[in-house]
Amino acid sequence: MKQNIKEIEKELWIAADKMIGGLSITNYKFVVLEMIFLKYISSTFEKKYKFLVQDGYGLEEDRDAYMEDSIFFVPENARWDYIVKHSKDYNIGEILDNALDLIEKENPSLKGVLFKIYNSPDFRSVNLGEIIDLFTNLDLESHDDSLGQIYEYFLEKFASKDGKRGGEFYTPSSIVKTMVEMLEPKGGRIYDPACGSGGMLIQCVKYIEEHNGNVRNASFFGQEKNPTTWKLAKMNLAIRSIEGNLGEFAADTFHEDLHKGLMADFILANPPFNMGDWGQDLLLNDCRWKYEIPPKKNANYAWLQHVISKLSGVGRAAIVLPNSALTSSGREAFIRSKLVIDDLVDCIVAMPSNLFYSVTIPCSIWILNKKKKRKGHTLFIDATGLGSMITRKLRDFSSENIMKIANTYHDYQNTKNYEDVLGFCRDATLLDIEEKDFLLNPSQYVGMKKSQVDASFSEEKMAKLIEKLVAQMEEAQQLDVELKKVLRDIGYGND
């Protein structure tokens, strides 16, 4: 009986987690994730190799025969069978590093991407042979995209264990899926300016495939500042045969835009929250600051304006920001008012706390739209009551939670089935927002459910209010007595 892919993922994780040795989780993830990648490119190569042998034209060692199908060419001493044959050798670390070096030389798109770390003294405590065996014994023939799913699953598990560092390279699926379902990116140019390990772009690929679209009708662009995270993203796309353009190297999006001139149809981003010291003083005259130079000590509105500068005439974006960006003052308040007046803010979704591995603070999703259907209107959704705690510190969304948000947004776009729901969603006009000084916190617009109002007046709260009222009445009586005494002393009262 074939195993479910979810069962395989869990078994693999339990086994891999036991092999960590003396390594930190931060370093160990590179060992395992790259092993999955090596297994993937070897498997796809081997499949094509067998086909070419049967074809009988002697092209099985011709690199071009693989490149034309976007398959990486794997030299003989880098193939999985060769790795397995030497997995118990004392110098297996050296063999693995040499294999990765050979692969990079044969495949220019992987230049500088692979982690050649196995021969490092830091990894002597890890039993590489056991990890090789772990992935060798997989039976995945009945599962399409199996290694891609396993890679993504391991990314999530490593992010969970890596705590704050994990949040730097992985955005939880609850947030990513919500953003993708709202935007519905079925083709065109898709861009992530802070792509981490590539999860946003991968989820767009999944969305296209699940809706019977053609991935070839979409082009994927991304940029990542952290070199190691950039490598993870390159492998994440490659393992799904996606030819995404992540630039030739890791680079800072603000100071070295690798996609100048790009006008994207869809942008998805989860940039670092409240990033200080982002180099504002070197970008004072940057053309991206259409509304105002963003504050020096906070890059939230630099990210917003960068995203807007990259949107095509019909482009839409979903960007995750901390809730402080909804109500911040000073320059940010001025920029926010201009975004609303220019009719770019299509929807704001307030998300609950505990969705991220790295921080517990709540966040919000901004939907920006260069060609809004509802001119002069903005939809506010308060989703803070959705989701359930799956651990003491982590909240997750069900598919129903995600679709409730997405369907509310789509109904609002189409107007036919949309209705305001007290405590959850409201269609607000520009005048409504202006009256609230351009503050964008959904709770200020959607109101409170009756149950929330009732809950706020619990018996305990009512008892405290009565107690306070009685004390104030007694104090008033005492003040009345003292006032009469003062009046008598100065001749205005009766004895």
C-alpha positions as CSV (number, residue, x, y, z in Angstrom):
1,M,0.0,0.0,0.0
2,K,1.4,3.4,-1.0
3,Q,2.0,5.9,1.7
4,N,0.3,9.2,1.8
5,I,2.8,12.0,1.1
6,K,1.9,13.7,4.4
7,E,2.9,10.5,6.2
8,I,6.1,10.3,4.3
9,E,6.9,13.9,5.2
10,K,6.4,13.3,8.9
11,E,8.4,10.1,9.0
12,L,11.3,11.8,7.1
13,W,11.2,14.7,9.5
14,I,11.3,12.5,12.6
15,A,14.2,10.5,11.1
16,A,16.2,13.6,9.9
17,D,15.6,15.4,13.2
18,K,17.3,12.6,15.1
19,M,20.5,13.0,13.0
20,I,21.3,16.6,13.9
21,G,24.3,15.6,16.0
22,G,26.1,18.6,17.5
23,L,25.0,21.1,14.8
24,S,22.8,24.1,15.3
25,I,19.4,23.9,13.6
26,T,20.5,26.9,11.5
27,N,23.3,25.0,9.9
28,Y,21.6,21.6,9.9
29,K,18.8,22.8,7.6
30,F,21.4,23.5,4.8
31,V,22.7,19.9,5.1
32,V,19.2,18.3,4.7
33,L,17.6,20.7,2.3
34,E,20.5,20.5,-0.1
35,M,20.4,16.7,0.2
36,I,16.8,16.8,-0.9
37,F,17.8,19.0,-3.8
38,L,20.6,16.7,-4.9
39,K,18.2,13.8,-4.8
40,Y,15.8,15.7,-6.9
41,I,18.2,16.7,-9.7
42,S,19.6,13.2,-9.8
43,S,16.2,11.6,-10.0
44,T,15.0,13.9,-12.9
45,F,18.4,13.3,-14.7
46,E,18.1,9.6,-14.3
47,K,14.6,9.5,-15.7
48,K,15.7,11.4,-18.8
49,Y,18.9,9.3,-19.0
50,K,17.0,6.1,-19.2
51,F,14.7,7.5,-21.9
52,L,17.7,8.6,-24.0
53,V,19.4,5.2,-23.7
54,Q,16.2,3.5,-24.9
55,D,16.0,6.1,-27.7
56,G,19.3,4.6,-29.0
57,Y,20.9,7.8,-30.5
58,G,23.8,7.9,-27.9
59,L,22.7,11.2,-26.5
60,E,22.6,10.1,-22.8
61,E,25.8,12.0,-22.0
62,D,25.0,15.0,-24.1
63,R,24.3,18.0,-21.8
64,D,22.2,19.8,-24.5
65,A,19.7,16.9,-24.5
66,Y,18.9,17.6,-20.9
67,M,19.0,21.4,-21.1
68,E,16.3,21.6,-23.8
69,D,13.9,20.1,-21.3
70,S,15.1,22.3,-18.4
71,I,16.7,19.3,-16.7
72,F,20.0,19.8,-14.9
73,F,22.9,17.7,-16.3
74,V,24.5,15.6,-13.5
75,P,28.1,14.3,-14.2
76,E,28.8,10.7,-13.4
77,N,30.6,11.3,-10.1
78,A,27.7,13.5,-8.9
79,R,24.8,11.1,-9.6
80,W,22.8,9.7,-6.7
81,D,23.9,6.1,-7.4
82,Y,27.5,7.2,-7.1
83,I,26.8,9.0,-3.9
84,V,25.1,6.0,-2.4
85,K,27.9,3.7,-3.4
86,H,30.3,5.9,-1.4
87,S,28.0,6.9,1.4
88,K,29.8,5.0,4.1
89,D,33.3,6.1,3.0
90,Y,35.3,8.1,5.5
91,N,35.6,11.0,3.0
92,I,31.9,11.2,2.0
93,G,31.9,14.9,2.9
94,E,34.6,15.5,0.4
95,I,32.8,13.4,-2.2
96,L,29.6,15.4,-1.7
97,D,31.3,18.8,-2.0
98,N,33.1,17.6,-5.2
99,A,29.8,16.4,-6.6
100,L,28.2,19.8,-6.0
101,D,31.1,21.5,-7.6
102,L,30.8,19.3,-10.7
103,I,27.1,20.1,-10.9
104,E,27.7,23.8,-10.7
105,K,30.3,23.7,-13.5
106,E,27.9,21.8,-15.8
107,N,24.9,24.0,-15.0
108,P,25.6,27.8,-15.2
109,S,22.2,28.7,-13.6
110,L,23.4,27.0,-10.4
111,K,26.7,28.9,-10.1
112,G,27.2,30.1,-6.6
113,V,23.9,28.5,-5.4
114,L,24.9,25.2,-3.8
115,F,26.2,24.9,-0.3
116,K,29.6,23.1,-0.5
117,I,29.8,22.5,3.3
118,Y,29.9,18.8,3.8
119,N,33.7,18.5,4.1
120,S,33.8,21.2,6.8
121,P,35.0,20.2,10.3
122,D,31.8,21.7,11.7
123,F,29.8,18.8,10.1
124,R,31.8,15.8,11.4
125,S,29.1,15.0,14.0
126,V,26.5,14.5,11.4
127,N,26.1,11.0,10.0
128,L,25.9,11.9,6.3
129,G,25.6,8.3,5.3
130,E,22.4,7.9,7.3
131,I,20.9,11.0,5.7
132,I,21.8,9.7,2.3
133,D,20.1,6.4,3.1
134,L,17.1,8.2,4.4
135,F,16.3,9.8,1.0
136,T,17.6,6.7,-1.0
137,N,14.9,4.5,0.5
138,L,12.1,6.8,-0.5
139,D,9.3,5.3,-2.6
140,L,7.8,8.3,-4.3
141,E,6.9,7.0,-7.8
142,S,3.2,7.6,-7.2
143,H,3.6,11.2,-6.0
144,D,4.0,14.0,-8.4
145,D,6.1,16.9,-7.2
146,S,6.9,14.8,-4.1
147,L,10.4,16.1,-3.5
148,G,9.2,19.6,-4.0
149,Q,6.5,19.1,-1.3
150,I,9.0,17.5,1.0
151,Y,11.4,20.4,0.5
152,E,8.7,22.9,1.4
153,Y,7.6,20.9,4.4
154,F,11.2,20.7,5.7
155,L,11.5,24.5,5.2
156,E,8.4,25.0,7.4
157,K,9.7,22.6,10.1
158,F,13.1,24.2,10.1
159,A,11.5,27.7,10.4
160,S,9.5,26.5,13.3
161,K,12.6,25.1,15.1
162,D,14.8,28.0,14.2
163,G,12.6,30.6,16.0
164,K,13.4,34.2,15.1
165,R,15.9,33.2,12.4
166,G,13.2,30.9,10.8
167,G,11.0,33.9,10.3
168,E,13.7,35.5,8.1
169,F,13.4,32.9,5.4
170,Y,9.9,31.5,5.7
171,T,6.4,33.0,5.7
172,P,3.8,30.8,7.3
173,S,1.4,29.2,4.8
174,S,-1.7,30.7,6.5
175,I,-0.5,34.2,5.4
176,V,0.8,33.2,2.0
177,K,-2.3,31.2,1.0
178,T,-4.6,34.0,2.1
179,M,-2.6,36.5,0.0
180,V,-2.6,34.3,-3.1
181,E,-6.3,33.4,-2.9
182,M,-7.1,37.1,-2.7
183,L,-4.9,38.1,-5.6
184,E,-5.7,35.1,-7.9
185,P,-2.4,35.3,-9.9
186,K,-3.2,33.1,-12.9
187,G,-0.5,34.4,-15.2
188,G,1.6,37.4,-16.1
189,R,4.6,38.8,-14.3
190,I,4.7,37.9,-10.6
191,Y,7.2,39.5,-8.3
192,D,8.4,39.3,-4.7
193,P,10.9,42.0,-3.6
194,A,11.8,40.2,-0.3
195,C,11.4,36.6,-1.4
196,G,13.0,34.7,1.4
197,S,13.1,31.0,0.4
198,G,10.6,31.6,-2.4
199,G,7.4,30.5,-0.7
200,M,5.2,33.2,-2.2
201,L,6.3,32.4,-5.7
202,I,5.9,28.7,-5.1
203,Q,2.3,29.2,-3.8
204,C,1.5,31.2,-7.0
205,V,2.7,28.2,-9.0
206,K,0.5,25.9,-7.0
207,Y,-2.5,28.2,-7.5
208,I,-2.0,28.3,-11.3
209,E,-1.8,24.5,-11.4
210,E,-4.8,23.9,-9.1
211,H,-6.9,26.1,-11.4
212,N,-5.9,24.3,-14.5
213,G,-3.7,27.2,-15.7
214,N,-0.4,27.0,-17.6
215,V,2.6,28.0,-15.5
216,R,4.4,28.9,-18.8
217,N,2.0,31.8,-19.1
218,A,3.5,33.3,-15.9
219,S,7.0,34.7,-15.3
220,F,8.5,34.8,-11.8
221,F,10.8,37.5,-10.3
222,G,12.2,37.8,-6.9
223,Q,15.0,39.4,-4.9
224,E,16.6,38.4,-1.5
225,K,19.2,40.2,0.5
226,N,20.5,37.3,2.6
227,P,22.9,35.1,0.5
228,T,22.1,31.8,2.2
229,T,18.3,32.4,2.0
230,W,18.7,33.4,-1.7
231,K,20.3,30.0,-2.3
232,L,17.4,28.2,-0.6
233,A,15.0,30.1,-2.9
234,K,16.9,29.2,-6.0
235,M,16.8,25.5,-5.0
236,N,13.1,25.8,-4.1
237,L,12.2,27.0,-7.5
238,A,14.5,24.6,-9.3
239,I,13.1,21.6,-7.5
240,R,9.7,22.5,-9.1
241,S,11.3,23.1,-12.5
242,I,10.4,26.8,-12.3
243,E,12.8,29.2,-14.2
244,G,12.4,32.1,-11.9
245,N,14.5,35.2,-12.1
246,L,16.0,35.9,-8.7
247,G,18.9,37.8,-10.0
248,E,22.4,36.5,-10.3
249,F,23.2,37.1,-6.7
250,A,21.7,38.2,-3.4
251,A,21.2,42.0,-3.1
252,D,19.5,44.7,-1.1
253,T,16.2,45.6,-2.9
254,F,16.5,49.3,-1.9
255,H,20.1,49.8,-2.8
256,E,20.6,47.4,-5.7
257,D,17.3,46.8,-7.5
258,L,18.0,43.7,-9.7
259,H,14.7,44.2,-11.6
260,K,14.8,47.8,-12.7
261,G,12.2,48.5,-15.3
262,L,10.0,45.6,-14.2
263,M,6.3,46.3,-14.2
264,A,4.6,43.4,-12.4
265,D,1.0,42.3,-12.7
266,F,1.1,40.7,-9.3
267,I,3.3,41.5,-6.3
268,L,3.4,39.5,-3.1
269,A,5.7,40.5,-0.2
270,N,6.4,39.9,3.4
271,P,9.3,42.4,4.1
272,P,11.1,42.7,7.4
273,F,8.8,44.5,9.9
274,N,9.8,48.0,11.2
275,M,13.3,47.7,9.6
276,G,15.6,50.5,10.9
277,D,18.8,51.8,9.5
278,W,17.8,50.8,5.9
279,G,20.1,53.4,4.3
280,Q,17.6,56.2,3.7
281,D,20.3,58.9,3.7
282,L,21.7,57.3,0.5
283,L,18.3,57.3,-1.3
284,L,16.9,60.7,-0.6
285,N,16.4,61.4,-4.3
286,D,15.2,58.0,-5.3
287,C,12.3,58.1,-7.9
288,R,10.4,55.4,-5.9
289,W,9.4,57.9,-3.2
290,K,6.5,59.4,-5.2
291,Y,4.7,60.7,-2.1
292,E,7.3,61.4,0.5
293,I,10.8,60.2,1.6
294,P,10.1,57.3,4.1
295,P,11.3,57.8,7.7
296,K,14.9,57.0,8.4
297,K,14.2,54.6,11.2
298,N,11.4,52.6,9.7
299,A,11.3,51.0,6.2
300,N,7.6,50.0,6.2
301,Y,6.5,52.8,3.9
302,A,9.7,52.4,1.8
303,W,8.5,48.9,1.0
304,L,5.0,50.1,0.2
305,Q,6.3,52.8,-2.2
306,H,8.8,50.3,-3.8
307,V,5.9,47.9,-4.4
308,I,3.7,50.6,-5.9
309,S,6.6,51.7,-8.2
310,K,6.8,48.1,-9.6
311,L,3.0,47.7,-10.4
312,S,1.9,47.7,-13.9
313,G,-1.1,49.8,-15.0
314,V,-3.5,46.9,-14.0
315,G,-1.2,45.5,-11.3
316,R,-2.3,44.3,-7.8
317,A,-0.2,43.7,-4.7
318,A,-0.5,42.0,-1.4
319,I,2.0,43.1,1.2
320,V,2.2,42.0,4.9
321,L,3.0,44.8,7.4
322,P,2.8,45.2,11.2
323,N,-0.4,46.8,12.5
324,S,1.6,49.9,13.5
325,A,1.7,50.9,9.8
326,L,-2.1,51.3,9.8
327,T,-2.0,54.1,12.4
328,S,1.5,55.5,12.4
329,S,2.0,59.3,12.5
330,G,4.3,61.8,10.9
331,R,5.6,61.1,7.4
332,E,4.0,57.8,7.3
333,A,0.5,59.3,8.0
334,F,1.1,61.7,5.2
335,I,2.0,58.9,2.7
336,R,-0.9,56.8,3.9
337,S,-3.3,59.7,3.2
338,K,-1.9,60.1,-0.3
339,L,-2.3,56.3,-1.0
340,V,-6.0,56.5,0.0
341,I,-6.6,59.7,-1.9
342,D,-5.0,58.2,-5.0
343,D,-7.4,55.3,-4.6
344,L,-4.7,52.6,-4.4
345,V,-5.8,50.9,-1.1
346,D,-8.3,48.2,-2.2
347,C,-8.5,46.2,1.0
348,I,-7.0,45.9,4.5
349,V,-7.2,42.6,6.4
350,A,-6.3,42.6,10.1
351,M,-4.7,39.2,10.9
352,P,-4.5,37.7,14.4
353,S,-1.4,37.3,16.5
354,N,0.8,34.2,16.7
355,L,0.8,33.4,13.0
356,F,4.6,33.9,12.7
357,Y,7.3,31.6,14.1
358,S,9.5,34.6,14.9
359,V,7.1,37.2,16.4
360,T,3.8,37.1,18.2
361,I,2.5,40.5,17.1
362,P,-0.5,40.7,14.8
363,C,-0.1,41.9,11.3
364,S,-2.2,43.2,8.4
365,I,-2.4,42.4,4.7
366,W,-2.6,45.4,2.4
367,I,-4.2,44.8,-1.0
368,L,-3.1,47.6,-3.4
369,N,-4.7,47.9,-6.8
370,K,-3.8,50.2,-9.7
371,K,-7.1,49.6,-11.3
372,K,-9.8,49.2,-8.6
373,K,-13.3,48.1,-9.5
374,R,-14.8,50.0,-6.6
375,K,-13.5,53.5,-7.1
376,G,-13.5,55.6,-3.9
377,H,-14.1,52.6,-1.7
378,T,-11.9,50.4,0.5
379,L,-12.9,47.0,2.1
380,F,-11.9,46.5,5.7
381,I,-11.8,42.9,7.1
382,D,-11.2,42.1,10.7
383,A,-9.9,38.5,10.7
384,T,-8.4,38.6,14.2
385,G,-11.0,36.1,15.5
386,L,-10.1,33.5,12.9
387,G,-7.7,30.5,13.2
388,S,-6.9,28.2,16.0
389,M,-3.9,27.6,18.2
390,I,-2.0,24.5,17.1
391,T,0.6,24.9,19.8
392,R,0.9,27.1,22.8
393,K,2.6,29.8,20.7
394,L,1.4,29.2,17.1
395,R,-1.9,29.9,15.4
396,D,-2.9,28.4,12.0
397,F,-5.7,29.0,9.5
398,S,-7.9,26.3,8.1
399,S,-8.9,26.3,4.4
400,E,-12.3,27.6,5.5
401,N,-10.7,30.5,7.3
402,I,-8.6,31.4,4.2
403,M,-11.5,31.2,1.8
404,K,-13.8,33.2,4.1
405,I,-11.4,36.1,3.8
406,A,-10.8,35.6,0.1
407,N,-14.4,35.1,-0.8
408,T,-15.4,38.2,1.1
409,Y,-12.9,40.2,-0.9
410,H,-14.1,38.7,-4.2
411,D,-17.8,39.3,-3.4
412,Y,-16.9,42.9,-2.6
413,Q,-15.2,43.2,-6.0
414,N,-18.3,41.8,-7.8
415,T,-20.7,43.6,-5.4
416,K,-23.6,41.2,-6.1
417,N,-23.2,39.0,-3.1
418,Y,-21.4,41.4,-0.8
419,E,-22.9,42.6,2.5
420,D,-21.2,44.3,5.4
421,V,-21.0,42.0,8.4
422,L,-20.9,43.7,11.8
423,G,-17.6,42.9,13.5
424,F,-16.0,41.3,10.4
425,C,-16.2,43.4,7.2
426,R,-17.2,46.8,6.0
427,D,-17.2,48.7,2.7
428,A,-15.9,52.2,3.6
429,T,-15.8,55.3,1.4
430,L,-13.0,57.8,1.0
431,L,-15.1,60.2,3.2
432,D,-15.4,57.5,5.9
433,I,-11.6,57.1,6.0
434,E,-10.9,60.8,5.8
435,E,-13.2,61.4,8.8
436,K,-11.0,59.0,10.8
437,D,-7.8,60.9,9.8
438,F,-6.8,58.2,7.3
439,L,-6.3,55.6,10.0
440,L,-6.7,52.1,8.4
441,N,-7.2,49.8,11.4
442,P,-10.2,47.6,10.4
443,S,-11.5,47.5,13.9
444,Q,-12.4,51.2,13.6
445,Y,-14.6,50.5,10.7
446,V,-16.3,47.1,11.1
447,G,-17.7,47.7,14.6
448,M,-18.3,45.1,17.3
449,K,-20.5,42.1,17.1
450,K,-23.4,41.9,19.6
451,S,-21.6,39.0,21.3
452,Q,-18.5,41.2,21.7
453,V,-20.6,44.0,23.2
454,D,-22.4,41.6,25.5
455,A,-19.1,40.0,26.5
456,S,-17.6,43.4,27.4
457,F,-20.4,43.9,29.9
458,S,-19.9,40.7,31.9
459,E,-21.2,40.4,35.5
460,E,-17.7,40.8,36.8
461,K,-17.2,44.1,34.9
462,M,-20.7,45.3,35.9
463,A,-20.0,44.6,39.6
464,K,-16.8,46.7,39.4
465,L,-18.7,49.5,37.7
466,I,-21.4,49.5,40.4
467,E,-18.7,49.5,43.1
468,K,-16.9,52.4,41.5
469,L,-20.2,54.3,41.1
470,V,-21.1,53.8,44.8
471,A,-17.7,55.0,45.9
472,Q,-18.1,58.1,43.7
473,M,-21.6,58.8,45.1
474,E,-20.2,58.5,48.7
475,E,-17.4,60.9,47.8
476,A,-19.9,63.3,46.3
477,Q,-22.0,63.3,49.6
478,Q,-18.9,64.0,51.6
479,L,-17.9,66.9,49.3
480,D,-21.5,68.2,49.7
481,V,-21.2,68.3,53.5
482,E,-17.8,70.0,53.4
483,L,-19.1,72.6,50.9
484,K,-22.0,73.5,53.1
485,K,-19.7,73.9,56.1
486,V,-17.5,76.3,54.1
487,L,-20.6,78.3,53.1
488,R,-21.8,78.6,56.7
489,D,-18.3,79.8,57.8
490,I,-18.4,82.7,55.4
491,G,-22.0,83.6,56.3
492,Y,-23.9,82.1,53.4
493,G,-25.5,79.1,55.1
494,N,-28.2,78.4,57.6
495,D,-27.3,76.9,61.0
